């Protein structure tokens, strides 16, 4: 469920007044994550690496209050649920978007991830859920990337996590990620905290 709220009655009032009409209000942070734990878990359990990373993104995001508030069409909205969006290659060679409701239960999240992405791929139709605050993701695993800066459009101000191919070394596997967010939604400190929480959640995966 989402509802419009008065920005002046929130902690984002100053940010709303400063950045709501800015032509480029997006901020991008870049961090290299240690994803060794996810690789080991994926291989041992047969779960998809991308699904596990998306689950960790949802777990990190749901701990941070600012993720539940989002500017949309010049207004500020409050959400009570989070979903993680993934980009799916469909059977015709194109791509579609797919919103996966976040659940702290890994089995439930994996079940939704598999069923919804398969549905989007087979039907060549995107699956959106406007009642959730969406954390976007995009994985460009064809090559290793140091940084990704996404396009900004006023049609999509949601936070976005992007990455390329992970990097293997003798002792660990790393993955640089770019995290883009709207400055009305959160400040740099909140974004940095999210990236720290994301690494913590990855380390806790068993």
Secondary structure, DSSP 8 states (H G I E B T S, - for coil): -EEEE-GGGSTTHHHHHHHTT-TT-EEEEEEEEE-HHHHHHHHHH---HHHHHHHHHHHHHTTSGGGGEEEETTEEEEES-EEEEEEEE-TTS-EEEEEEE--SSHHHHHHHHHHHHHHHHHHT--B--TTSEEEEEEE-TTS--S------BTTB-S-EEEE---EE-SS-EEEEEEEEEETTT--HHHHHHHHHHHHHHHHH--
